Amino acid sequence: MSNNRFHWARGGIAGAVFATAAFLGGLVSAQTAYPTKPVRLVVATPAGTSPDVSARFIAERLAKDLGQAVFVDNKSGGSSIIAADFVAKAAADGYTLFYATAPAISLNPHLFAKLPYKASDFVPIIHLVVVPFVLSVSANSPYKSVQEVLEAAKRQPGKMTYSSHGEGTPNHVAMLELLQKTGATMTHVPYKDGGILDVMSGVVDWTFAPSADAIPQIKAGKLRALAVSANARMPTLPDVPALSEIFSGSQLYSWNGILAPLGTPPEVIDRLSAPLQKIAASSEFQRYLLDLGLIPGGGTPAEFRSFLAKDFENWGAVVKQNGIRLD
């Protein structure tokens, strides 16, 4: 009888071990099978905007590699807070991703005391797009260089004007950095649409316009580009100097990249990173961005993490120096 009980117990233990192994094996298989359902790519801007069209380009090609649909979900408004908060609170399983821009990650945490998320709530996957600001004046402006505008501003403190998309927006903060760096004083004129039409007409003296907005007007002969806020000249504006050629120090510009909620498994990040790097490096993607007036990015999650740390610091320094708060 005892022998029977012994054999039964031994068999039960062996069965339990086998069942546990099978269960763990199933978990591993489930993890390596990612994705098993559609992936949501959340964009913080409306349909038809530069980030949106870039995200749709990426989503279409990423879906082919993953074997699952990747659909774009526009959650615009609230200075990117709505979209960022949605992704930060989503399940960290790789099925909700954030097609982020600079305001959501690098700028908002410095501007809002009661932000419902933190920059650290996300895991970087890839830095896809560089979005320079183009320092522009009307095509009929008497000013032919950045130095000429700044010299005029110093002669008449506060009289000359610049436009932006509003207090605390990226092109406003970038202009503040330039004015601080050079000691010039100008009057800020905020516009919901950035005020590019009033710059073209000469009502406003100049602006730091996002490259995708500025380049079509430059090509049409309505704006004159004086410089770009990037670390090098833009391929689409080869004769326009980068601000880094004129002034030393950080150059603030916007960007697009993909992040996931904190806690997303490393194997899922790797599964996404590999095809995204291939897409970013493709001549098709690079031509597409250049046609939009943007600069291709790319690189590994670690490289993106390093970039974000420095970018966060640079934007924060200007916000702090100017005491900007939006709540």
N, C-alpha and C positions, 0 to 999 in steps of 0.2 A: 504493500500500500504506500509506504513512504517513498519507494522507488518511483511509483507512478506519479506521486505528487511532485517528486523531484523533476522527473521528465516533463511534467506539465508546466511547472514553474520555469524550467530552463527554456522550454519551447515558447512560453509566454514572453519571457524577457527577450529572446531572440526575435520574436515577432514584433515586439514593441520597438526594438532597435531598428529593424528593417522598415517599419512604418515611419519612424522618425526620420531615417535616412531618405526615404522616398519623399517625405514632406519637405525636407530641406532641399532636396534635389529639385522639387517642384518650384520652390521659391527662387532658386538660382536660375532655373529655366525661365521663370516669369520675368526676372530682372533682365536677363540677356535677350529676351524677346521684345523688349521695348522698341517701338511703340506698338501697342495692340489696339489702339483707337485713335481718332483724330486729335490733332494738337492745335491748341488755340494760341495765336500770336496777337497779343494785345498791343494796340497802337494808341498813343495818347493824343493824336491829332485827327482831324476830320478826313473823310475820304477825299482823294484828289490832291492832298498836300504832299510835299516832298517826302516826309517819312512814310506816309501811307503807300505811295506808289513804289518806293524802294522795298518796303516790307512785303508787298504783294509779289514783286519780282522774286524776292528770296523765298517766300512761302511756296510758290509754284514749283521751284526747283528743289527745295528741301523735301517736299512731299514725294517726289520721284525717288529720292534716295531712301526715305524712311518707309515707303510703301503704305503710307497713311496720309489722309488729307491733312493739310496745314491751312487753317482758315484764319483770316485776319478779322479781328474784332476791334472796331474803333470805339474807344471810350474817351472822347475828347472833353475838354473843359477843365476848369479848376487848376490851371497852371500845371497840368499833367498829374495832379494829385489823385484824381479819380482813378486813372488807369494804374498808376503806381501802387496805390493802396489795394486795389483789386488783386493785383498779382502778388503783392507781399503777403496777402492773407489766403492765397490759393494753396491747394495741396502741393507739397513739394515732390511731385512725382514725374515732372517733365511734360505734363500735358497742358500746362498753362505757362507761357513764356511772355516776356516783356520786350517789345521792340522800343527801347528807351531812347530818349534824347537827353542832352546835357541838363536842361532845367530840372528834370525829375530826380536825378541822382547827384549832380555836382552843385546845383544852385539852390533848390528848394530847402534843403536842410539848414541853410544859412539864413534864409529869408523868413521862415515860418517857425515860430516858437512852439506851436501845437500841431506840428505835422503828424498825421496818423501812421506814418511809417518812417523807417530809418534807411539810410543808404546801405547799411550793413544787413538789411533784410533780403539782399539779393546776392546771387552768385553770378559772376561774369562768365559769359560764354565766348563772345566774339565782338570786337570793335569793327564795325562794318563800313562806316561812312564818316568822312571828315566834312564838316559844313563851315567853311570860312565865312567871315563877314567881309564885305567889300566896302571900303571907305570910298563913298561916291558923292559927287556934286553934279549939278545940272550940266548938261553938255554945253550950255551957254555961260556957265560960270567963268569969271575971270581967273579963278584959281586953277593952277596946273599941277600943283604938288601938295603933299601933306604939309610940308614946311610952310608954304605960302598961306594956307588956311590958318595954321597955328599962330603964325606971326601976326596975321590980321586980328585974330582973337585976342592976342596979348595986348595989342594996341587999343582994343575996344572991349575990355573985360565985360562979359555978360551980354554984349550986344548981338553977337553972332549966335546962330541957332543950330541945333541938331535934332533929328527925329529918332524915335525908336518905337517899339511895340508896347511901351509902357514902363512904368516904374518897376525895377527889379527884373526886367526881361533880359535875356542874354545880350542883345545888341546895346541896351542901355548900360549894363554893367561893363561891357567891353569898352564903350566910349568913355566911361568914367575912369577906367584904368589908363587909357591913352591921355586923357586930360591931366590926370594926376602926374603921370610920368613926365609930361612936358610943361606943366605949370600954367596951362591955358585955362581960361574960364569961358564957358559958353552956356546958353540957356537951353534947357531940355524941353522939347515939344513932343509929348506922347500922342501916339495915334493907335487906334485898334489895329489898323492894317499896316502899321509901320511908317506911314507918311511918305512913301516913295513917290507918289504923284506930286506932292507939294515940293519935294526935292527937285523933281524933273522940271517943274514950272518955276523954280527959283524962290518960292515962298519961304522955304527952309534952306539953310545954307548947305548942310551935308548930312550924311547918315552912314551908319554901319549896317548895310543891308545884307541879309542872308544871301549867299552866292546864287542860290537857285532863283531868287527874286531879282537880283541885280543884273545878272549876266544877260538875260534877254533884252533888258532896257539899254544895256551898254552896247550890245550888238546892233540894236535898232537906232543907235545914235542919240538916245535921249538922256543918258547918264554918262559921266566921265569917271572912270575908275582911277583912284589915286594910289591905292594900296590894298592889299589883302591881309587879313589877320590869320596868317598861317605860318608854319615854320619854313615854307619854301613857296616859290611862285606856283600859281595854278597853271596846269597845262592848257586850259582854255583861255587864260589871260597871260600869255608868256611875257608881254611887255610891261606888265604891271608889277611893281616891286612888292615883295612881302614886307610887312611891317618889321620883321626881324632883321631886314637889311638896313632899316633906318634907325630903329631903337632896340636896345638890348632888353633882355628880361622876358618874362612869360608873354605868350601870345594867346589870348582867349579866343576860342572858337567853339562852335557847337559840334555835335557828333550824333551818330546813330549807332546803336549796338544792341545785342540781344543778351538778356539776363534771365535767370530763373529764380524762383523763390529759394531763400536760404534753406538748406537741408536737402536739396535735390541730390540724389545719389551720384557719386563721382562717375559711375559707369554710364549714367544717363547723360551727364555733361559731356563725357567723351564721345558718346554715340552721336550727339548733336554737333559737337565741335568739328569732327572730321569732315563731314560733308559741307558744313558752313565755310570752313577754310578753303575747300576746293571751289565753292561758288564764288567766294570773295576774290580768289586768285584768277578766276577765269577772265579771258579777254572780253567775253560777252558782258559780264557784270561791270567791268571797268569801263567799257565803252558806254554802257547804259548810264552810269553815274556821270561820266564826263559830259555827256549830252544834256544832262540835267543841271550842269553847273556845279557838280559835287566832286569830291576826291575820294577814290576807293581806299578803304582801310584793310583790315585783315589781322591775322595773327592768332596766337593761342590764348586760352583763358588766362594764363599767368601774365601774359603781356598786357592783356586788357585790364587785369586787376592792378598792375603797376601804373598804367596810364590813369585809371580812375582815381587812384590815391593822390597822384600829383594834381590832376585836374580839380578834384575836390578842394585841395589846399589852395590852388590859384584863385578859383572863384571866391572862396571864402575870405581870402585876404582882402579883396577889393570890396566885398560887401561889408566887412567889418570896418574898414577904413572910412567908408562913407555912411555908416550907421543906417543901412537900409533894412527896414522891417516891413513885412506885408500883413501882419496880424497884430 
